[in-house]
Amino acid sequence: AWQELASLPRCAASLRREAREALAIHHEHRSKNLDRARQHALDLLADPEANADRVRYRLDRLERKLSQRGARLPMSD
């Protein structure tokens, strides 16, 4: 439902921001798709009305998780 709201052309901006944040949270904590969570957070950051400090906090956390995930990948020969 959040995905549909975020993509509706006539969706109110405040509701679209809420949907994007919910999607970032969902992908970070539930589906564990950190790349998609990061993309939703970046989309949200592009919105001038978004709480930039809150979004940057989320992006920083996602970046740390992504870098840790990369560090845990086995090296290929």
C-alpha positions as CSV (number, residue, x, y, z in Angstrom):
1,A,0.0,0.0,0.0
2,W,2.8,2.4,0.8
3,Q,4.4,1.7,-2.6
4,E,1.1,2.6,-4.3
5,L,0.8,5.8,-2.3
6,A,4.3,6.9,-3.1
7,S,3.8,6.4,-6.8
8,L,0.4,8.1,-7.1
9,P,0.7,11.3,-9.1
10,R,-2.0,13.1,-7.2
11,C,-1.0,11.9,-3.8
12,A,-0.6,14.7,-1.2
13,A,3.1,15.6,-0.7
14,S,2.9,15.0,3.1
15,L,1.4,11.5,2.5
16,R,4.0,10.7,-0.1
17,R,6.8,11.6,2.3
18,E,5.2,9.4,5.0
19,A,5.0,6.6,2.4
20,R,8.6,6.9,1.4
21,E,9.8,6.9,5.0
22,A,7.6,3.8,5.8
23,L,9.1,2.1,2.7
24,A,12.6,2.9,3.9
25,I,11.9,1.5,7.3
26,H,10.2,-1.6,5.9
27,H,13.1,-2.4,3.6
28,E,15.7,-1.7,6.3
29,H,14.1,-3.7,9.1
30,R,11.7,-6.2,7.6
31,S,12.7,-7.2,4.1
32,K,16.4,-6.5,4.9
33,N,16.9,-5.0,1.4
34,L,19.3,-2.2,2.4
35,D,19.8,-1.0,-1.2
36,R,16.0,-0.4,-1.6
37,A,15.8,1.2,1.8
38,R,18.7,3.5,0.8
39,Q,17.0,4.5,-2.5
40,H,13.7,5.4,-0.7
41,A,15.7,7.5,1.8
42,L,17.5,9.3,-1.0
43,D,14.1,9.9,-2.7
44,L,12.9,11.4,0.5
45,L,16.0,13.5,1.0
46,A,15.3,15.1,-2.5
47,D,12.0,16.4,-1.1
48,P,12.7,19.9,0.3
49,E,9.9,19.5,2.8
50,A,11.3,16.3,4.3
51,N,13.0,16.4,7.7
52,A,16.6,16.3,6.3
53,D,18.2,15.6,9.7
54,R,16.0,12.5,10.2
55,V,16.6,11.3,6.7
56,R,20.4,11.8,6.9
57,Y,20.4,9.9,10.2
58,R,18.7,7.0,8.4
59,L,21.1,7.2,5.4
60,D,24.1,7.2,7.7
61,R,22.8,4.1,9.5
62,L,22.1,2.4,6.1
63,E,25.6,3.3,4.8
64,R,27.2,1.7,7.9
65,K,25.1,-1.4,7.5
66,L,25.9,-1.6,3.8
67,S,29.6,-1.2,4.4
68,Q,29.5,-3.9,7.1
69,R,27.7,-6.2,4.8
70,G,30.4,-5.6,2.1
71,A,33.2,-6.2,4.6
72,R,31.6,-9.6,5.5
73,L,31.5,-10.8,1.9
74,P,34.2,-13.5,1.2
75,M,37.0,-12.4,-1.0
76,S,37.1,-14.2,-4.4
77,D,40.4,-15.4,-5.8
